[in-house]
Amino acid sequence: MAASVLDTFSLDDNVAVITGGGGDLCGAMAIALGGLGCRVAIVDISLEKAEKTAAEITKNGGKALALACDVLNTDDLESCQAAVVDKWGAVDLLIPGAGGNDPRGSTEQEFLTVKGPLHDGSKGFFDLDLAGFRQVFDLNFLGTFLTIKTFSRSMVEQGKGAIVNISSMSALTPLTKVAAYSAAKAAVSNFTQWLAVHFSHTGVRVNAIAPGFFMTEQLRFLHVDQETGELSERAQKVIARTPMGRYGEPADLLGAVIWLLSDASRFVTGVVVPIDGGFSAYTI
């Protein structure tokens, strides 16, 4: 009985596509999937980063394909999809992981006050840059939408597959300052549920993970003083609100991702799983 349960977690010989696969978090996912016997297409706007992840997989005996792609460019996506299908056949597993933030879509102020001038030198709501806001929203939400629209067709045609989107703690309770990012990730969570229902008769499941705070290189630049190595004031707030008292590591995501992609979760669709050290459960 135990062996049969373990068998449901197997991902051997599946074709997996992961966008943003040159980054810290999605790169760790790609390497893990390669180690579990998946044939992994690493799609990233930086071919160099994609190739670095692919090299790590092949070094360990896995099969990987590195592809350059702007997930907001439908021609790029179609070319990548054709390359994957031509090499390995239909896609079985999909992680639309490309995303990120841009200071132009964030404020510097946590709170806007009417007691002083609205433009006091620090950026508030009325100073948000439209192009920057749109870039963040499009990358995180439309990038997810377009990636799924492109790669899921072969999944639907074969009548099976699993998609794991990347949401965020900021989708559940929006974090201060990161206006565009929070809105986009909330859209990802909502779309995950919508698409799970829409695809529910096709054999394709759609779920998402909502990571808390993970010390990626991008976050390290914002949350750690580059000279002293000490946590910033905002970072200290993060730790204080995280019951487990630390930042996440890429490996902390892997168990949930493998579960959601595998048949071990075959009756699970439309969920957004927090992986946050208790952040979303804590209040005072």
C-alpha positions in Angstrom: 0.0 0.0 0.0 2.8 2.4 1.0 4.6 1.8 -2.3 1.5 2.6 -4.4 1.0 5.8 -2.6 4.6 6.8 -3.3 4.1 5.9 -6.9 1.5 8.6 -7.2 4.2 11.2 -6.7 6.2 10.0 -9.6 6.9 12.5 -12.4 9.2 10.3 -14.4 9.2 10.9 -18.2 6.8 13.8 -18.1 7.5 16.8 -20.3 7.6 20.0 -18.2 7.8 23.6 -19.2 8.8 26.3 -16.7 9.1 30.0 -17.5 11.4 32.1 -15.5 13.4 29.0 -15.1 16.7 30.9 -15.0 15.7 32.5 -11.7 16.3 31.4 -8.1 13.0 29.9 -7.3 11.9 28.5 -10.7 15.4 27.4 -11.4 15.3 25.3 -8.2 12.0 23.8 -9.4 13.4 23.0 -12.8 16.4 21.3 -11.3 14.2 19.3 -9.0 11.9 18.2 -11.8 14.9 17.2 -13.9 16.2 15.1 -11.0 12.8 13.3 -10.9 13.0 12.2 -14.5 11.1 15.0 -16.2 12.3 16.3 -19.6 12.4 20.0 -18.7 12.2 23.0 -21.0 13.7 26.0 -19.2 12.2 29.2 -20.7 13.6 32.5 -19.7 14.1 36.0 -21.1 17.8 35.4 -20.6 19.1 32.5 -22.6 22.3 32.6 -20.6 20.4 32.0 -17.3 18.2 29.3 -18.9 21.3 27.5 -20.2 22.9 27.7 -16.7 19.8 25.9 -15.2 19.8 23.4 -18.1 23.4 22.6 -17.6 22.8 21.8 -14.0 20.1 19.4 -14.9 22.1 17.6 -17.6 25.2 17.5 -15.4 23.2 15.3 -13.0 22.0 13.0 -15.9 18.7 14.7 -16.6 17.2 16.0 -19.9 16.8 19.7 -20.4 16.2 22.3 -23.1 17.0 26.0 -22.7 14.9 28.5 -24.6 14.9 32.3 -24.7 11.5 33.9 -24.5 9.7 37.1 -23.6 6.4 35.8 -22.1 4.6 38.9 -23.3 5.6 38.1 -26.9 3.2 35.6 -28.4 5.5 34.9 -31.3 8.3 33.9 -28.8 5.9 31.7 -26.9 4.6 29.9 -30.0 8.2 29.3 -31.2 9.1 27.8 -27.8 6.0 25.7 -27.7 6.8 24.3 -31.2 10.4 23.6 -30.2 9.3 21.6 -27.1 6.6 19.6 -29.0 9.1 18.9 -31.8 11.7 17.6 -29.4 9.6 15.7 -26.9 5.9 15.8 -27.8 3.0 17.2 -25.9 3.5 19.1 -22.7 2.4 17.4 -19.5 3.4 19.9 -16.8 3.5 23.7 -16.8 4.8 26.3 -14.4 4.3 29.8 -15.6 6.9 31.3 -13.3 8.2 34.4 -15.1 7.4 37.5 -13.0 8.9 40.1 -10.8 8.6 43.7 -9.6 9.7 47.1 -10.8 10.2 50.2 -8.6 8.1 52.2 -11.0 5.0 50.2 -10.0 5.6 50.7 -6.2 5.3 53.6 -3.8 7.9 54.7 -1.3 5.2 55.7 1.2 3.3 53.1 3.2 0.6 55.7 4.2 -0.6 58.7 2.3 -1.5 61.6 4.7 -3.7 64.6 4.0 -1.8 66.6 6.7 1.0 67.5 4.3 1.5 68.1 0.6 0.7 65.1 -1.6 4.0 65.4 -3.3 6.6 65.7 -0.4 9.5 64.2 -2.3 8.7 60.5 -1.6 6.6 58.6 -4.1 3.0 57.9 -3.2 -0.1 56.7 -5.1 -0.4 59.8 -7.2 3.2 59.5 -8.4 2.9 55.9 -9.7 4.2 55.6 -13.2 1.6 54.1 -15.6 4.2 52.4 -17.8 5.9 50.9 -14.8 2.6 49.8 -13.2 1.5 48.2 -16.5 4.9 46.4 -17.0 4.6 44.8 -13.6 1.0 43.8 -14.0 1.5 42.5 -17.5 4.6 40.5 -16.7 3.0 38.8 -13.7 -0.5 38.3 -14.9 -0.6 38.5 -18.7 2.6 36.6 -18.8 0.9 33.8 -16.9 -2.2 34.0 -19.1 -0.4 34.0 -22.4 2.0 31.2 -21.3 -0.9 29.0 -20.3 -2.9 29.9 -23.4 0.1 28.7 -25.5 1.4 25.6 -23.8 -1.8 24.1 -22.4 -3.4 23.4 -25.8 -1.4 20.2 -26.2 -2.3 19.3 -22.6 -6.0 19.7 -23.3 -5.7 17.8 -26.5 -4.1 14.8 -24.8 -6.6 14.9 -21.9 -4.2 15.3 -19.0 -1.8 17.7 -17.4 -1.1 19.9 -14.4 -0.4 23.6 -14.2 1.0 25.3 -11.2 0.9 29.1 -11.2 3.0 31.4 -9.0 0.9 33.7 -6.8 2.1 35.4 -3.7 1.3 36.3 -0.1 0.6 39.7 -1.4 -2.3 38.3 -3.3 -4.0 37.3 -0.1 -3.3 40.5 1.9 -1.7 43.2 -0.3 1.7 44.3 1.0 2.3 48.0 1.4 4.1 49.8 -1.3 4.0 47.1 -4.0 0.7 48.2 -5.6 1.2 46.7 -9.1 2.7 43.5 -7.9 0.0 42.8 -5.4 -2.8 43.5 -7.9 -1.2 41.3 -10.5 -0.7 38.3 -8.1 -4.3 38.7 -6.9 -5.3 38.4 -10.5 -3.1 35.2 -10.9 -4.9 33.7 -7.9 -8.3 34.6 -9.2 -7.5 33.3 -12.7 -6.2 30.1 -11.3 -9.6 29.3 -9.8 -11.4 30.4 -12.9 -9.3 28.3 -15.2 -9.4 25.3 -12.9 -13.2 25.3 -13.3 -13.0 25.9 -17.0 -10.6 23.1 -17.5 -12.2 20.7 -15.0 -13.7 18.4 -17.7 -10.5 18.2 -19.8 -8.2 16.3 -17.4 -6.0 19.3 -16.9 -5.7 20.6 -13.3 -4.8 24.2 -12.4 -3.5 25.2 -9.0 -1.1 27.8 -7.6 1.4 28.3 -4.8 1.6 31.5 -2.9 5.2 31.9 -1.6 5.9 34.1 1.4 9.2 35.9 1.7 12.1 34.0 0.1 15.6 35.5 0.1 16.2 35.6 -3.6 18.9 37.8 -5.0 16.3 40.4 -6.0 14.9 40.5 -2.5 18.3 40.5 -0.9 19.1 43.8 -2.6 16.0 45.3 -1.1 15.9 43.7 2.4 19.6 43.5 3.3 22.0 46.4 3.8 24.7 45.8 1.2 27.4 47.2 3.4 26.6 45.8 6.9 24.6 42.7 5.9 21.9 43.6 8.4 18.2 43.3 7.7 16.4 46.5 6.7 13.5 47.8 8.8 11.1 46.3 6.3 12.9 42.9 6.5 12.6 43.0 10.3 8.9 43.5 10.0 8.8 40.4 7.7 10.6 38.2 10.2 8.4 39.5 13.1 5.2 38.6 11.1 6.6 35.1 10.1 5.9 32.7 12.9 8.8 30.3 11.8 11.1 33.3 12.2 13.1 33.1 8.9 13.0 33.7 5.2 12.1 30.8 2.9 14.6 28.9 0.8 14.0 27.7 -2.7 14.0 24.0 -1.5 11.0 24.9 0.8 8.8 25.2 -2.3 9.6 21.8 -3.9 7.4 19.4 -1.9 4.2 21.4 -2.6 5.1 21.9 -6.3 5.8 18.1 -6.8 2.6 17.3 -5.0 0.5 19.6 -7.1 2.1 18.4 -10.4 1.8 14.8 -9.6 -1.1 12.3 -9.4 -0.8 12.5 -5.6 -3.1 15.6 -6.0 -5.3 14.2 -8.7 -8.5 15.4 -7.0 -7.0 18.9 -6.2 -7.7 21.8 -8.6 -8.4 25.5 -8.1 -6.4 25.9 -4.8 -3.7 28.4 -3.9 -1.3 26.9 -1.4 0.5 29.3 1.0 4.1 28.4 1.5 5.0 31.2 3.9 6.3 30.0 7.3 2.9 30.8 8.8 2.8 34.4 7.6 -0.8 34.2 6.4 -2.0 32.6 9.6 -0.5 35.1 12.0 -2.2 38.1 13.5 -1.9 40.0 16.8 
